[in-house]
Amino acid sequence: MAKASNLTRTDLDSSFESQLSVSSRTSNRSLRVAEKERRKNQTGDPFVLALKYFSEVEAGTPCFGNDVLERNLVLVERVGLSRGLPPEAISVMLDYAMSLRMGGVTCVRVLKFLIPATVVPQEAVVRAVSWLCVGKIAISTQVLFLRWVLTVFDMIDSKDHLRAIYGFIFSFVTEENLSPYICHLLYLLTRRESVRPFRVRKLLDLQTKMGRQPFLLHLLSLYKVFSPELVTLALPSRMRSGFKNHNSTWKVALSAVQKRNNGQVSSDISLTLGLKDKTNSRKRKFHHLELPSLSSSFQSNSSSSRSRKVFSLEQLRSFPQLLDNLHCIELPSQMGSLLGSSLALCYLDYVQDDSAFLRLNFWLGHALHEEFLFCSGDGGSGSSSEALHFLNRLLSTQHFLQEGFSSTEGFLYKFLNVWDGSLLRPQILGLLSDIPVVPSSCISQLLFEPLMQLFFTSTLFFKCSVIDCLNNMLLKWLTWHSVYSLEDGLDISLNSHTPMNMTLSGFMDSVMELVRFVGRLATVGLQLEGCHSLLLNFILDFYETVCDMFLKYGLPLVVMPPAGVFYPALFATDPVSVDRLSYIMYRYKKNLTSAKCQQQETKQAFHISRQTCQEFNHYLLFMVSCLWNSKMFLPGMAIEVDQELLALSKVPAPWTSFDLIHHPAFLGCALDFHHKCWPERKDIDFNSIKAAKQWNWYMEFLFSQGFQGLQQFVQSSINRSSAAGISGQRGSQPTSR
């Protein structure tokens, strides 16, 4: 029985092996047939034959009157401008052109139709760069080649070998005609290890010879980011963002190829991946507001990716996966794609790569300028929603990183001069509130003047939005100060990705200018809007921030509100405004008292100016006299009215018109309290509330209504130990200040 079983199993195995053998032979035969068919098709493909011609053509072959050359050139040119050239074709044609096998005329023509369909092989670019040292290529052709490299830079499959010949490329920086393009290429290739003292000296020598050229300053600024100890030159704090675009030769063809290929690749021209057809698109050059898709700058089958472990950002699916591959992640080819991924932003915030922020700023600056400053034509509903989505994404990115981008800041300073105040108002003001501290020497020209023109000619709602924006700006400035003052002492870094720093005195000057500017806006704005309660509450929001700058944020500065804000708030008809003003005065007193105590103990605190103390004492005395002592309009007060004029008003006891009983803001509370205490009375006698016991009850009644600011002000600034007199002339006075 066992023998029969073994025999059966053996027969089955041999039968299965024979079936596999037959299947394998059939599969191999199919592969051979398919390969033979493919070779046959390639042999007859005119495009493949044209590439073979250019790869095998010998140097010195005449080009004039050469019909074969012209036919093949036209064929490859047609494919390049319509569908784009594959990587193999790019390698063949670039080597043919740069080697000048058939002269410089065909070289220029080939460079103009080298439109990549997918990627550009790194080896092809390296070989082409090596041809520059031969010395046979005309300068104009070298410039055209460098412009092409800058245009397709983000489509090069890897940059390792290009960075390996950084020194060779740097040697061309002394060529006057090539220098702008070489500096741009070096800017894109520079890493920390690329910065060397001899290169810094060479750039400084060139600047001495050529003057302060923008391309030299930009490259030096990048060097200073990586090695500030090597670049001691004082660079302008604000320069035009980025280099000039050199893509005019290829931009139309590249855009057409990208649209035809469904946006699978991108270039520096459109600054986008995944271009979509827009039926109701804006009349602009390209779709710059489309966020690129995450696409790594290396190819999985490239030699550099095989030699080292590389993990692309588009493969990230979870935060644990990010932590596991943190040290082998490759930045994407399009830095703008980081805005569309929270995981990518986590990685960017972790690595703090200065070059990554520089690339992202370049992309953002180009997109914002092209879409909002250099674009003509009205935007339809589709373009408005696209811009809204882009700016909202930019806002969320800045909030996530807790800092603004320098390119956004530079764009806003220009955009404010042409802004109508209504286009994308919440987003523009949101971006404006994220800008870092502006030096006091230029804050008026960059920020205050354009905002002032918009503020005084706008609606009430826009005025409230501007005050709220400036309040948020001040809050972020103070928060940055409190963080950096703990870390760096008195040297406050305005932005962790720029070499620009500001001393404590400079920071205080900027904050002082901002607070005074808002005071001027608030004073005139309240006059224009008739002391509207909505605008007044936004202004009081701002001064709630200002009054606590010393205790809450550690800034040795106290700035009192102007009279045009204090008196409208004190005489407001709504109790909320008076209550908030009382809280602000209470916090001012706490800050000033703490500052004076610290000054006496350590003798290192800031000096409180006599004018600030006088303003505070004046406001405090007036509030107590008005609300508590019923001494309004009397001689010696801040607001004096002629007694004859008061008599003509026929208002009984006008000096009590703004105490806590008769004040228009609290009159309703006094009436409610009177009904609760004397429900049987038909005639209302407010003087009965001024009796000592009823007065204390009335105070407790007001405090129970939620007026916490008024309660803190009364408890801190008024001595209630003296009993209240029947006449209402309370003997209580403000406590020592």
Salt bridges, closest charged atoms under 4 A:
GLU35 OE2 - ARG38 NH2 2.60
GLU35 OE2 - ARG39 NE 3.16
GLU70 OE1 - ARG109 NH1 3.17
GLU77 OE1 - ARG109 NH2 3.20
ASP95 OD2 - ARG101 NH2 3.04
GLU123 OE2 - HIS161 ND1 3.82
ASP160 OD2 - ARG308 NH2 3.44
GLU290 OE2 - LYS278 NZ 3.64
GLU330 OE1 - ARG308 NH2 3.55
ASP354 OD2 - ARG192 NH2 3.74
ASP354 OD1 - HIS497 ND1 3.42
GLU370 OE1 - LYS285 NZ 3.53
GLU371 OE1 - ARG282 NH1 3.93
GLU371 OE2 - ARG284 NE 2.98
GLU371 OE2 - HIS288 ND1 3.07
GLU386 OE1 - ARG284 NH2 2.73
GLU403 OE2 - HIS497 NE2 3.36
GLU409 OE2 - ARG238 NH1 2.68
ASP434 OD2 - HIS399 NE2 3.56
ASP434 OD1 - LYS476 NZ 2.25
GLU529 OE2 - LYS463 NZ 3.18
ASP541 OD1 - ARG580 NH2 2.08
GLU544 OE2 - ARG580 NE 3.10
ASP548 OD1 - ARG587 NH2 2.90
ASP659 OD1 - HIS662 ND1 3.10
